[in-house]
Amino acid sequence: MKIDILTLFPNMFEGFLNESIIKRAIQKGLVEINIINFREFSKRNNKQVDDTPYGGGSGMVLMAQPIVDAIESRKKTDSKIILLSPQGTPYTQQKALELKKEKHLILVCGHYEGFDERVRNFVSEEISIGDYILTGGELPAMVISDSIIRLIDGVIKKESYEEESFSNHLLDYPTFTKPENFRGLQVPEILLSGNHQKIAEWRKQEQIKNTMEKRKDLLK
Ligand SMILES: C[S@@+](CC[C@H](N)C(=O)[O-])C[C@H]1O[C@@H](n2cnc3c(N)ncnc32)[C@H](O)[C@@H]1O
């Protein structure tokens, strides 16, 4: 899979691309990520990418020209172009599973007051990572890329994500590691029993209990 991220702040991605699972996925060639500064596409002499809003109002608006030219420089017939916007469809694990099947994603990060409305004519869809406002689309681009990359075959073990929260309309079961007793808090006896069938049954029960307590809305 290839992911192109269009942004005005490429340095924000340094840590993201150079640590842990994402770094290894890139090194193994399982994903290619390109960070493109759309300022380079500005046709203004001073490389300006934003301007004041027509009709007045506060803040600066990103101009359509540098963004659309940047999109068109990367776009192929099989590209999916995603505009990151608080007004988009709320992002879910289901959507991550759907996007994992794409060959090429172009993620467009806004900033300041957002984009010239006409940018919306040049994208495939609009995604929000939640009902709150961030300063820019860079964190949403990292959130979406991260959630997709870990689902790509060979990045993490399939079993790891098949039993996770949201995979079966349930939250995950509780997990414990050594020591058996931490400050008087004991690991459930069943997990020390070695009886794999009983452990699987207990975990399923705990998933249901956990979901009932924390996210009843997920239960179907
Ligand atoms: C300050 S926001 C602009 C908000 C815009 N004026 C509005 O009210 O819809 C700047 C940029 O950050 C990104 N952004 C902010 N919050 C986001 C969210 N919840 N999900 C996805 N992108 C977001 C978008 O790219 C947006 O264009």
Ligand as a Chemical Component Dictionary entry (heavy atoms), coordinates in Angstrom:
data_LIG
# 
_chem_comp.id                   LIG 
_chem_comp.type                 NON-POLYMER 
_chem_comp.pdbx_formal_charge   0 
_chem_comp.three_letter_code    LIG 
# 
loop_
_chem_comp_atom.comp_id 
_chem_comp_atom.atom_id 
_chem_comp_atom.alt_atom_id 
_chem_comp_atom.type_symbol 
_chem_comp_atom.charge 
_chem_comp_atom.model_Cartn_x 
_chem_comp_atom.model_Cartn_y 
_chem_comp_atom.model_Cartn_z 
_chem_comp_atom.pdbx_ordinal 
LIG C1  C1  C 0  -9.108  24.413 12.835 1  
LIG S1  S1  S 1  -9.593  23.133 11.732 2  
LIG C2  C2  C 0  -10.812 23.943 10.728 3  
LIG C3  C3  C 0  -12.191 23.750 11.256 4  
LIG C4  C4  C 0  -13.276 24.342 10.352 5  
LIG N1  N1  N 0  -13.242 25.782 10.400 6  
LIG C5  C5  C 0  -14.624 23.840 10.825 7  
LIG O1  O1  O 0  -15.167 24.426 11.757 8  
LIG O2  O2  O -1 -15.117 22.828 10.287 9  
LIG C6  C6  C 0  -8.216  23.028 10.666 10 
LIG C7  C7  C 0  -8.020  21.690 9.973  11 
LIG O3  O3  O 0  -7.731  20.695 10.945 12 
LIG C8  C8  C 0  -8.210  19.436 10.510 13 
LIG N2  N2  N 0  -9.099  18.908 11.571 14 
LIG C9  C9  C 0  -9.457  19.544 12.713 15 
LIG N3  N3  N 0  -10.247 18.787 13.468 16 
LIG C10 C10 C 0  -10.389 17.606 12.807 17 
LIG C11 C11 C 0  -11.093 16.399 13.076 18 
LIG N4  N4  N 0  -11.831 16.271 14.179 19 
LIG N5  N5  N 0  -11.003 15.400 12.171 20 
LIG C12 C12 C 0  -10.280 15.534 11.033 21 
LIG N6  N6  N 0  -9.602  16.655 10.727 22 
LIG C13 C13 C 0  -9.645  17.681 11.587 23 
LIG C14 C14 C 0  -8.892  19.651 9.180  24 
LIG O4  O4  O 0  -8.003  19.296 8.154  25 
LIG C15 C15 C 0  -9.191  21.134 9.206  26 
LIG O5  O5  O 0  -9.277  21.689 7.920  27 
# 
loop_
_chem_comp_bond.comp_id 
_chem_comp_bond.atom_id_1 
_chem_comp_bond.atom_id_2 
_chem_comp_bond.value_order 
_chem_comp_bond.pdbx_ordinal 
LIG C1  S1  SING 1  
LIG S1  C2  SING 2  
LIG S1  C6  SING 3  
LIG C2  C3  SING 4  
LIG C3  C4  SING 5  
LIG C4  N1  SING 6  
LIG C4  C5  SING 7  
LIG C5  O1  DOUB 8  
LIG C5  O2  SING 9  
LIG C6  C7  SING 10 
LIG C7  O3  SING 11 
LIG C7  C15 SING 12 
LIG O3  C8  SING 13 
LIG C8  N2  SING 14 
LIG C8  C14 SING 15 
LIG N2  C9  SING 16 
LIG N2  C13 SING 17 
LIG C9  N3  DOUB 18 
LIG N3  C10 SING 19 
LIG C10 C11 SING 20 
LIG C10 C13 DOUB 21 
LIG C11 N4  SING 22 
LIG C11 N5  DOUB 23 
LIG N5  C12 SING 24 
LIG C12 N6  DOUB 25 
LIG N6  C13 SING 26 
LIG C14 O4  SING 27 
LIG C14 C15 SING 28 
LIG C15 O5  SING 29 
# 
